[in-house]
Amino acid sequence: MVRRRGRGFYALAALLAGMIGLSGSGSSPAFGQNFSAAISGVVRDTTGAVVPGVSVTAKHTDSGLTRTVNTNENGDYRMPSLPVGAYELTAEILGFKPLVRRGISLAVAQEVVLNLTLEVGNLQDEVTVTGEAPLVNTTLASTAGLITGEQLKDLPLNGRSFHELMTLNPHTVDNRSNSGQASFSVAGKRTENNRWTINGVDYVGDNATGQYNAPSGISGQLLGVEAIREFNVLSHSYGAEYGKRSGGQVTAVTTSGTNQLHGTAFEYLRNSALDARNFFDAEVAPFKRNQFGGSLGGPIGRDKMFIFGN
């Protein structure tokens, strides 16, 4: 007997296809260099001498994910490929007071230098630092085009696709009038010269004329602002880890679940009943657009595995 799958099955399959899972316990998963972040620095004592063998742990505060490295003989440490977000950094070694540094926020493609100073004392005596001097950012040029999650959610959009905010960056021009779909000219380059990646995965697609445009659905929209955590636009002078195309490098990072259950429901309404009549028209031109949707994310296993649906 052949069992027929109903609409509910395909709706569930589509929902699962849109789920984004993040797992880890004690170490972070592998993330591509160009859509993750990094922390590096030197650990010294109060006399200025470097301290080798210090255990430095970064904790992603939203998910509880941790990464631990030890300083080398020069007191240096580096943590590449960290998921973006807020962090807490802890440094400890026998004979010194543990140092906890809070208020660290990492953006896509950013590497910060965080030098630490340990005080002599017992492991039971903890030193906590919050809101100290700004972190040294070694990648200002690589994050100059950053559009944060707050901007995505708070700024008005004609639609709910994240690339509607592309033109907040200088040197970026909306070119969709020539292509009929979402496409942008960055730093004077042709639209097909742009490279789009989502979570490090290249978008490969073109229209009938062979021009590479922004990834989007048939409506010209993509994912919605709830599904994108942040994105970054590099127009020129980017590092060797970027490339493949000579135009803008657009790097998007999707939202993931956290230890807290969170979600949204929305209706985006545009209606001619709210419009004014054009001076040359006898009446208001009819127009209706209703976009419904929602998102939900949370833990499968606290500090271990998370899920997000949009």
Kinemage of the C-alpha trace (Angstrom):
@kinemage 1
@onewidth
@group {chain A} dominant
@subgroup {mainchain}
@vectorlist {calphas} color= white
{ca met a 1} P 0.000 0.000 0.000
{ca val a 2} L 1.287 3.446 -0.909
{ca arg a 3} L 0.820 6.048 1.799
{ca arg a 4} L 0.233 9.570 0.603
{ca arg a 5} L 1.953 12.366 2.405
{ca gly a 6} L -0.315 15.322 3.055
{ca arg a 7} L 0.379 19.012 3.237
{ca gly a 8} L 1.352 18.706 6.886
{ca phe a 9} L 4.319 16.488 5.964
{ca tyr a 10} L 5.638 18.934 3.388
{ca ala a 11} L 5.075 21.884 5.703
{ca leu a 12} L 7.079 20.092 8.388
{ca ala a 13} L 9.825 19.238 5.885
{ca ala a 14} L 10.023 22.862 4.775
{ca leu a 15} L 10.171 24.020 8.377
{ca leu a 16} L 12.959 21.576 9.214
{ca ala a 17} L 14.856 22.703 6.129
{ca gly a 18} L 14.788 26.225 7.554
{ca met a 19} L 16.062 25.139 10.961
{ca ile a 20} L 19.524 26.170 12.033
{ca gly a 21} L 21.199 24.021 14.703
{ca leu a 22} L 24.290 24.898 16.751
{ca ser a 23} L 25.945 22.220 18.846
{ca gly a 24} L 28.950 22.063 21.121
{ca ser a 25} L 30.116 21.063 24.554
{ca gly a 26} L 33.465 22.343 25.703
{ca ser a 27} L 34.590 23.505 22.275
{ca ser a 28} L 33.071 25.400 19.412
{ca pro a 29} L 32.074 23.932 16.053
{ca ala a 30} L 34.094 24.713 12.965
{ca phe a 31} L 33.158 28.036 11.415
{ca gly a 32} L 34.509 29.489 8.173
{ca gln a 33} L 36.978 32.306 8.646
{ca asn a 34} L 35.072 34.935 6.724
{ca phe a 35} L 31.823 34.759 8.681
{ca ser a 36} L 33.139 34.183 12.177
{ca ala a 37} L 35.214 36.251 14.617
{ca ala a 38} L 38.412 35.886 16.637
{ca ile a 39} L 40.026 36.995 19.909
{ca ser a 40} L 43.767 37.237 20.499
{ca gly a 41} L 46.115 38.878 22.959
{ca val a 42} L 48.975 38.607 25.463
{ca val a 43} L 48.723 37.671 29.146
{ca arg a 44} L 51.128 39.448 31.538
{ca asp a 45} L 51.548 39.862 35.283
{ca thr a 46} L 51.539 43.213 37.079
{ca thr a 47} L 55.296 43.653 36.451
{ca gly a 48} L 54.803 43.347 32.682
{ca ala a 49} L 56.343 39.885 32.379
{ca val a 50} L 54.530 37.459 30.070
{ca val a 51} L 52.812 34.459 31.661
{ca pro a 52} L 52.920 31.190 29.666
{ca gly a 53} L 50.578 28.272 30.287
{ca val a 54} L 47.567 30.399 31.258
{ca ser a 55} L 44.215 28.748 30.546
{ca val a 56} L 42.057 31.266 28.654
{ca thr a 57} L 38.379 30.365 28.176
{ca ala a 58} L 35.852 32.249 26.034
{ca lys a 59} L 32.185 31.618 26.812
{ca his a 60} L 29.438 32.539 24.360
{ca thr a 61} L 26.909 33.936 26.801
{ca asp a 62} L 23.797 33.254 24.705
{ca ser a 63} L 24.501 29.572 24.148
{ca gly a 64} L 26.947 28.616 26.918
{ca leu a 65} L 29.385 27.380 24.247
{ca thr a 66} L 33.035 27.525 25.444
{ca arg a 67} L 36.469 27.488 23.839
{ca thr a 68} L 39.690 27.064 25.876
{ca val a 69} L 43.297 27.659 24.798
{ca asn a 70} L 46.601 28.012 26.667
{ca thr a 71} L 49.099 30.841 26.256
{ca asn a 72} L 52.408 29.899 24.616
{ca glu a 73} L 55.914 30.646 25.840
{ca asn a 74} L 55.508 34.285 24.754
{ca gly a 75} L 52.237 34.666 26.678
{ca asp a 76} L 50.254 34.837 23.436
{ca tyr a 77} L 46.844 33.275 22.840
{ca arg a 78} L 44.466 33.261 19.882
{ca met a 79} L 40.955 31.907 19.360
{ca pro a 80} L 39.903 31.903 15.700
{ca ser a 81} L 36.550 30.894 14.194
{ca leu a 82} L 34.326 32.039 17.052
{ca pro a 83} L 30.572 32.450 16.463
{ca val a 84} L 29.514 36.102 16.586
{ca gly a 85} L 27.842 37.454 19.711
{ca ala a 86} L 28.538 38.398 23.335
{ca tyr a 87} L 31.360 36.720 25.244
{ca glu a 88} L 32.855 36.347 28.703
{ca leu a 89} L 36.605 35.670 28.902
{ca thr a 90} L 38.281 33.920 31.854
{ca ala a 91} L 42.055 33.561 32.421
{ca glu a 92} L 43.471 31.432 35.234
{ca ile a 93} L 46.684 29.730 36.348
{ca leu a 94} L 47.998 28.512 39.688
{ca gly a 95} L 49.538 31.307 41.745
{ca phe a 96} L 47.408 34.096 40.215
{ca lys a 97} L 43.908 35.408 40.817
{ca pro a 98} L 41.477 34.320 38.047
{ca leu a 99} L 40.560 37.216 35.772
{ca val a 100} L 37.044 37.434 34.293
{ca arg a 101} L 36.439 39.932 31.492
{ca arg a 102} L 32.824 40.674 30.519
{ca gly a 103} L 31.224 43.014 28.000
{ca ile a 104} L 32.931 41.530 24.916
{ca ser a 105} L 30.911 41.609 21.706
{ca leu a 106} L 32.190 40.070 18.473
{ca ala a 107} L 30.862 40.904 15.011
{ca val a 108} L 31.192 38.982 11.765
{ca ala a 109} L 34.738 39.116 10.303
{ca gln a 110} L 36.059 40.932 13.388
{ca glu a 111} L 39.230 40.117 15.298
{ca val a 112} L 39.818 41.930 18.588
{ca val a 113} L 43.020 42.093 20.596
{ca leu a 114} L 42.395 41.686 24.322
{ca asn a 115} L 45.532 41.849 26.472
{ca leu a 116} L 45.114 40.589 30.042
{ca thr a 117} L 46.980 41.369 33.287
{ca leu a 118} L 46.949 38.848 36.132
{ca glu a 119} L 47.501 39.649 39.806
{ca val a 120} L 49.383 37.349 42.163
{ca gly a 121} L 46.992 35.590 44.555
{ca asn a 122} L 44.863 32.549 45.190
{ca leu a 123} L 42.526 30.888 42.690
{ca gln a 124} L 39.673 31.619 45.121
{ca asp a 125} L 40.157 35.375 44.677
{ca glu a 126} L 38.518 36.367 41.401
{ca val a 127} L 39.030 39.666 39.601
{ca thr a 128} L 36.084 40.696 37.397
{ca val a 129} L 36.358 43.468 34.810
{ca thr a 130} L 33.286 44.831 33.034
{ca gly a 131} L 33.145 47.741 30.597
{ca glu a 132} L 36.870 48.470 30.553
{ca ala a 133} L 38.578 50.489 27.816
{ca pro a 134} L 37.381 49.599 24.292
{ca leu a 135} L 38.805 46.458 22.744
{ca val a 136} L 41.560 46.904 20.190
{ca asn a 137} L 40.007 46.036 16.865
{ca thr a 138} L 42.535 44.811 14.303
{ca thr a 139} L 39.936 44.492 11.533
{ca leu a 140} L 38.205 47.868 11.329
{ca ala a 141} L 38.331 47.798 7.529
{ca ser a 142} L 36.758 44.328 7.495
{ca thr a 143} L 33.775 45.391 9.610
{ca ala a 144} L 33.231 48.884 8.208
{ca gly a 145} L 30.105 47.731 6.355
{ca leu a 146} L 28.523 45.912 9.286
{ca ile a 147} L 24.717 46.050 9.586
{ca thr a 148} L 23.795 44.836 13.072
{ca gly a 149} L 20.753 42.901 14.238
{ca glu a 150} L 19.398 46.014 15.938
{ca gln a 151} L 19.529 47.925 12.674
{ca leu a 152} L 17.848 45.068 10.826
{ca lys a 153} L 14.930 45.033 13.242
{ca asp a 154} L 14.577 48.752 14.021
{ca leu a 155} L 15.068 50.519 10.676
{ca pro a 156} L 12.072 50.847 8.306
{ca leu a 157} L 12.145 48.473 5.347
{ca asn a 158} L 10.205 48.273 2.105
{ca gly a 159} L 9.755 44.551 2.579
{ca arg a 160} L 11.375 42.275 5.111
{ca ser a 161} L 14.508 41.142 3.268
{ca phe a 162} L 17.866 41.939 4.864
{ca his a 163} L 19.450 43.168 1.638
{ca glu a 164} L 17.030 46.117 1.594
{ca leu a 165} L 19.581 47.719 3.951
{ca met a 166} L 22.526 47.219 1.600
{ca thr a 167} L 22.478 50.874 0.586
{ca leu a 168} L 23.226 52.010 4.149
{ca asn a 169} L 26.811 51.403 3.089
{ca pro a 170} L 28.646 53.995 1.004
{ca his a 171} L 29.626 53.009 -2.537
{ca thr a 172} L 26.514 50.787 -2.790
{ca val a 173} L 23.759 51.476 -5.345
{ca asp a 174} L 20.473 49.608 -5.776
{ca asn a 175} L 20.480 48.384 -9.370
{ca arg a 176} L 17.286 46.335 -9.453
{ca ser a 177} L 15.628 48.661 -11.988
{ca asn a 178} L 17.957 47.145 -14.609
{ca ser a 179} L 17.709 43.519 -13.532
{ca gly a 180} L 14.153 43.138 -12.212
{ca gln a 181} L 15.453 41.370 -9.075
{ca ala a 182} L 17.466 42.391 -6.060
{ca ser a 183} L 20.901 43.427 -7.340
{ca phe a 184} L 23.451 45.977 -6.255
{ca ser a 185} L 26.460 47.741 -7.671
{ca val a 186} L 29.228 48.038 -5.064
{ca ala a 187} L 32.132 50.474 -5.528
{ca gly a 188} L 31.239 50.918 -9.189
{ca lys a 189} L 31.544 47.220 -10.006
{ca arg a 190} L 29.022 45.243 -12.041
{ca thr a 191} L 26.312 43.374 -10.149
{ca glu a 192} L 27.612 39.983 -11.266
{ca asn a 193} L 30.961 40.743 -9.608
{ca asn a 194} L 29.532 40.612 -6.080
{ca arg a 195} L 30.064 37.576 -3.877
{ca trp a 196} L 27.274 36.576 -1.488
{ca thr a 197} L 27.799 34.087 1.338
{ca ile a 198} L 25.390 32.949 4.061
{ca asn a 199} L 27.104 31.202 6.981
{ca gly a 200} L 30.161 30.831 4.771
{ca val a 201} L 28.278 29.081 1.954
{ca asp a 202} L 28.503 30.730 -1.468
{ca tyr a 203} L 25.312 31.706 -3.233
{ca val a 204} L 25.604 30.703 -6.871
{ca gly a 205} L 22.806 31.836 -9.139
{ca asp a 206} L 22.123 34.076 -12.067
{ca asn a 207} L 19.314 35.490 -14.103
{ca ala a 208} L 18.688 35.134 -17.820
{ca thr a 209} L 21.372 37.704 -18.667
{ca gly a 210} L 24.025 35.923 -16.626
{ca gln a 211} L 24.197 38.618 -13.949
{ca tyr a 212} L 24.739 37.406 -10.393
{ca asn a 213} L 22.168 39.007 -8.137
{ca ala a 214} L 21.371 38.900 -4.461
{ca pro a 215} L 19.919 35.571 -3.272
{ca ser a 216} L 16.144 35.870 -3.066
{ca gly a 217} L 12.871 34.087 -3.626
{ca ile a 218} L 10.338 34.716 -6.356
{ca ser a 219} L 9.024 37.709 -4.376
{ca gly a 220} L 12.457 39.310 -4.360
{ca gln a 221} L 12.652 38.864 -0.582
{ca leu a 222} L 14.985 36.591 1.397
{ca leu a 223} L 14.588 34.958 4.825
{ca gly a 224} L 13.210 37.992 6.659
{ca val a 225} L 14.895 40.121 9.285
{ca glu a 226} L 14.267 37.606 12.087
{ca ala a 227} L 16.457 34.984 10.402
{ca ile a 228} L 19.529 37.202 9.892
{ca arg a 229} L 21.654 38.068 12.906
{ca glu a 230} L 23.872 40.545 11.027
{ca phe a 231} L 25.613 41.034 7.721
{ca asn a 232} L 28.712 42.789 6.496
{ca val a 233} L 29.535 44.484 3.182
{ca leu a 234} L 33.143 44.902 2.069
{ca ser a 235} L 33.416 47.160 -0.946
{ca his a 236} L 37.173 47.081 -1.590
{ca ser a 237} L 40.592 46.551 0.041
{ca tyr a 238} L 39.590 43.294 1.724
{ca gly a 239} L 42.035 40.608 2.846
{ca ala a 240} L 43.229 37.485 1.089
{ca glu a 241} L 40.627 35.310 2.813
{ca tyr a 242} L 38.058 37.033 0.589
{ca gly a 243} L 38.016 36.992 -3.159
{ca lys a 244} L 36.612 34.782 -5.904
{ca arg a 245} L 34.924 37.854 -7.327
{ca ser a 246} L 36.182 41.407 -7.629
{ca gly a 247} L 33.051 43.225 -6.445
{ca gly a 248} L 31.480 43.602 -3.024
{ca gln a 249} L 31.842 40.792 -0.488
{ca val a 250} L 28.490 40.389 1.306
{ca thr a 251} L 28.687 38.083 4.327
{ca ala a 252} L 25.501 37.203 6.234
{ca val a 253} L 25.193 35.248 9.474
{ca thr a 254} L 21.857 33.664 10.372
{ca thr a 255} L 20.180 33.692 13.765
{ca ser a 256} L 20.478 30.577 15.898
{ca gly a 257} L 18.704 29.268 18.960
{ca thr a 258} L 19.985 30.054 22.452
{ca asn a 259} L 19.408 28.813 25.986
{ca gln a 260} L 16.326 31.044 26.141
{ca leu a 261} L 13.130 30.244 24.246
{ca his a 262} L 12.314 33.192 22.032
{ca gly a 263} L 10.117 33.877 19.040
{ca thr a 264} L 8.098 36.395 17.049
{ca ala a 265} L 4.920 36.595 14.989
{ca phe a 266} L 4.252 39.358 12.497
{ca glu a 267} L 2.139 40.781 9.738
{ca tyr a 268} L 3.777 43.284 7.433
{ca leu a 269} L 1.028 45.382 5.832
{ca arg a 270} L 1.156 47.770 2.899
{ca asn a 271} L -2.217 48.876 1.587
{ca ser a 272} L -3.482 51.551 -0.777
{ca ala a 273} L -6.056 52.498 1.870
{ca leu a 274} L -3.151 54.114 3.702
{ca asp a 275} L -1.793 55.940 0.639
{ca ala a 276} L -2.377 59.437 -0.638
{ca arg a 277} L -3.590 60.093 -4.189
{ca asn a 278} L -0.927 60.957 -6.728
{ca phe a 279} L -1.399 64.503 -8.056
{ca phe a 280} L -1.976 63.288 -11.614
{ca asp a 281} L -4.270 60.352 -10.738
{ca ala a 282} L -8.029 60.487 -10.467
{ca glu a 283} L -7.955 58.035 -7.575
{ca val a 284} L -5.512 56.158 -5.413
{ca ala a 285} L -3.841 53.322 -7.304
{ca pro a 286} L -4.810 49.945 -5.805
{ca phe a 287} L -2.084 48.143 -3.897
{ca lys a 288} L -2.179 45.356 -1.316
{ca arg a 289} L 0.624 43.470 0.342
{ca asn a 290} L 0.299 41.224 3.385
{ca gln a 291} L 3.301 39.279 4.633
{ca phe a 292} L 2.664 36.891 7.510
{ca gly a 293} L 5.266 34.898 9.362
{ca gly a 294} L 7.019 34.071 12.565
{ca ser a 295} L 10.105 32.569 14.135
{ca leu a 296} L 10.898 30.406 17.132
{ca gly a 297} L 14.188 29.311 18.668
{ca gly a 298} L 15.401 27.640 21.821
{ca pro a 299} L 17.476 24.865 23.374
{ca ile a 300} L 17.249 21.158 22.589
{ca gly a 301} L 19.868 20.508 25.263
{ca arg a 302} L 20.980 23.448 27.403
{ca asp a 303} L 24.535 24.593 26.558
{ca lys a 304} L 24.754 21.783 23.981
{ca met a 305} L 22.305 21.966 21.083
{ca phe a 306} L 19.868 24.568 19.833
{ca ile a 307} L 17.297 24.965 17.105
{ca phe a 308} L 15.778 27.916 15.275
{ca gly a 309} L 12.947 28.035 12.759
{ca asn a 310} L 11.811 30.945 10.607
